[in-house]
Amino acid sequence: MKNFTRSRISMLYVVLTVALLAFVSISSYIASRNMEIQSGAIVNDSIPISEAANNLLTDLINQETGIRGYLLTDNEQYLESYTTGKQQLEADLEKIQQYEEKYPTLQLIIDTQAIPAIANVQKHYESQLELIQSGKSDEAKARITNGKTMMDRYRVVHSSIQKSIEQITTNAYNASNKAGESSRAIAMVGGIIALIAGGMSVIIFIRSNRVEEELRKSEETYRYMAESLETQNEEIIAQQEEQQVTLAKLSEREQELELITTYQEKLTGYVELQDFLKHSLPALLDSLNQDAALIVMERLDHGVATYEVIHSSGFPEEHITRLQSGLFGPAKRVFEEGVPLLHTRDVSGHERGVHGGVIRAIDQYFPLLDDEQKVIGFLLLTSYQSALHQEENQRLTRGLVRQFDLAFYAQVMNDERRKQAASLAELNDQLMMEKRLIEDQRDLIQSILESAHEGMMMCDSKGNLLFANQRMSRYFGLQERIGHNLVKSCHEIAAAFPSFNAVASSIEALLESSLTKLTQRFSFELDEQQQHAELYATVVGEDTEQKGYLFVFRDRTEEERIDEMKNEFISIVSHELRTPLASVLGFIEILLHRELPQEKQKKYMDTIYREAQRLSNLINDFLDLQRMESGRQVYHFSPVNLLTTVQEIVDQWQDKQQHRIIVQHPDTELWVRADVDRIRQVFHNLLSNAIKYSPGADRVDIRLSAINGHAAISIQDYGLGIPEEAYDQMFSKFFRVDNSDRRQIGGTGLGLAIVKEIIEGHHGHISFTSEMGKGTTFTIELEQYELSSMDGQIVIFEDDDNLAKLIQVALGKLNLPSLQLRSAEEGILALNRSQGEGPLLFIVDILLEGAMTGWDFLAELYRHPVHYQTPVIVSTALDPPHDYHEKEIQKYLKKPFTMERLVQVAKRLLDNKLNHSYVFPAQDTKSLSTTLQRNGIEVSEMKENMDMIEVEIKKPNTES
């Protein structure tokens, strides 16, 4: 019973071992088969679906490229790409639809997103094609953006399809991995079972020799099964490696497609050619895995071809010659043959790279064609990565280069059109500018002719009136006769103006060539006033088809009036000069030929003196008026006390006439800035007129007042008065009121004209009121002058307001007040009235407005008992006098001087104003000492340095 039990147990172990081994084999077979199925799914399903999806995008891009090429060039050759893409799109859609039932997610994306998007793009392309074929290219170009938007939407859908395919591939890959894991687990379990079975077999062999042979056979069977399992495992590992290679190729292909998509996107949307090349060439190099590129274009100038490198990328700059007169080798062949060429060459210089490891390069030359398939340039692609040429990449390279060629030519054409448009715009601007210039010249000539004081008209050689300016039309109304016969029009004018008959006859004779030139004077009435004119004619365009005659009517009315006034003036002057001369000559003749008592001689001599004085005044009036009218009158402005000046003049007249002159004035002083000599002349003239033209009165009133910042001086007489019709001419030269009451009153008619010129030269105003039989009042208004105080201020003597303001701004750094004075007289007046601390500093210009100069003020300052030590800076454009030497407190600067230097010197003088030493520039010490003594300055010590002389002076004796 025991043996039987042991045998049965051994047998049971053997059977169990065999069953387990069979289970392991079957499981391994099943797992291996499952792994093969999953791997097959990846190869049979994922790759074809991915290729078909990518082909859909490529088909749409080919259609887009064909449509755009056809749109830009109008070449139907580009429609081949569109037709091929459309046919291939249908085949790729059918290929994808074969897998839709197996993959519901893919089916959902294809049916709901991809097919509608593709249909929209297809409809857009068809409508674009219809627009182009119907000649609506501009509208088609305007819709390019819509097509790009639809393609962008499809690219989003394409990304969803790619993600779905990636998910399918990932699921199959995960299932394959799980099958591999199951197979490995089964193999591991089988190994464990084999070990157990081996142990049990050994035990059974020890227990029973009878079953040894069966166990040996079981062991051999186990070895065989183990070897089979190992072989299956190796096959599974090989399949996994193959799947990983396939996935890597898919990823690489996806990256290539992304680069190609990016490249194709960068082929459109640029305005400038350089922008297009800057973005598209790097994208092309990335897509084709090339290292460098350049583009060469052929330029024709007067039939001579030159070759220009318009853009390069990746090449060392020193290896590129931008402009060449000739080509050779592959570059020349690509122009001649028009086909792509491949060239391998050794590299040198910077092309070898920073490590110097690059030895050879592969150059690919691709011709660039225009719409007539003529070579206009070439594209050179260079690779330094390998000396081996990959034939399988040539199809992709040619396709992308062809797309680049189409886009490049389109961009070149756009660039050319843009340049042409810019050139046309510039030409249009030039034409518009020339047109405006011509119009401006025409308007200018028209304005000149219309603004001329002369009347002008022009006729052609047949006598037809072509032009008449406004003044001519005002004379004779010729504007309405333009185009009419001039001779006929002149005779019609002569009918209204009989004095024009001679002019009409002369014009007719000139047009008939009876006269060779025409100059004629005539008179006519216009607006009930006698007008005088002079006509002269000039031939225009002689010996040409545009021959004509220009007639100029010069208005001589004012000349006639002036001639009349001259004649009257000559008569007046002759009378005025003859009368005193006759008296002078008569009394001199008596004195020469007769013996007269002493009293009579003195009486006659007094008469001669008065008449000579009268003659001198008359001549002076003539000269003054001439000087004022010519603008050569110079006024020396200085402060003038009107009350003092008027009183002096009244005192001169008071004892010479029978009139009493009464002066009414305010209690305060009344100052103005004026030329004192000319103001005296004004008062003398007005007072003389007031006395002369009031022969029946015994009084003249003079009133002085201040009104709103102005000083008013009124001189009133109680004489004849002025008739109202003479008001407008009262200030005219040589004008005198003509009536019986005034014929015995002498005068030249120049006095009031001189007065008006002087007052206006002082920026003042003169007016008068008059009543016949009661007298006349003349009123003068001048701007009132406010006396300035110089105490505690920097005083600037400068008649140039801008320069004075500049100096005041610069001195603002010293934080001290400043005062501008325009004349030395103002300074002397203010200095003598100074009651306080006195001025801080004087900046004196030599040439000032008044009759005095800066030297006069300095002389007055030296004599002042209190302020003689006030520091002085002399600024002038003149050289100093030969005997002038500057002291420490008198710095002599030549204009123009810098403000920084001025402030520096002023600050030093203000800081050292208690120092009595004078500093002079280097010069002859003897001359300097002599000059100082001549000016009353006693020197205690003189120190001579390199560029200056420092003089220590004795304290001045203020009493002397």
Secondary structure, DSSP 8 states (H G I E B T S, - for coil): -HHHHHHHHHHHHHHHHHHHHHHHHHHHHHHHHHHHHHHHHIIIIIHHHHHHHHHHHHHHHHHHHHHHHHHHH--GGGHHHHHHHHHHHHHHHHHHHTTTTT-HHHHHHIIIIIHHHHHHHHHHHHHHHHHHHTT-HHHHHHTHHHHHHHHHHHHHHHHHHHHHHHHHHHHHHHHHHHHHHHHHHHHHHHHHHHHHHHHHHHHHHHH-GGGHHHHHHHHHHHHHHHHHHHHHHHHHHHHHHHHHHHHHHHHHHHHHHHHHHHHHHTTSS-SSHHHHHHHHHHHHHHHHT-SEEEEEEEEEETTEEEEEEEEEESS-GGG--SEES---THHHHHHHH-S-EEEEEE--GGGG-TTS---EEEEEEEEEE-TTS-EEEEEEEEE-S-SS--GGGHHHHHHHHHHHHHHHHHHHHHHHHHHHHHHHHHHHHHHHHHHHHHHHHHHHHHHHHHH-SSEEEEEETT-BEEEE-HHHHHHH-GGGGTTSBHHHHHHHHHHH-GGGHHHHHHHHHHHTTS-S-EEEEEEEEETTEEEEEEEEEEEESTTSTT-EEEEEEEE-HHHHHHHHHHHHHHHHHHHHHHHHHHHHHHHHHHHHHS---HHHHHHHHHHHHHHHHHHHHHHHHHHHHHHHHTT------EEEEHHHHHHHHHHHHHTTSSSEEEEE--SS--EEEE-HHHHHHHHHHHHHHHHHT-TT--EEEEEEEEETTEEEEEEEE-SS---GGGGGGTTSTT----STTTTTS---S-HHHHHHHHHHHTT-EEEEEEETTTEEEEEEEEEB------TTSEEEE-S-HHHHHHHHHHHGGGT--EEEESSHHHHHHHHHT--SS--SEEEEESS-SSSS-HHHHHHHHHH-TTTTT--EEEEESS---TT----TTEEEEESS--HHHHHHHHHHHHHTTT---EEEES--HHHHHHHHHHTT--EEEEEE-SSEEEEEE----S--
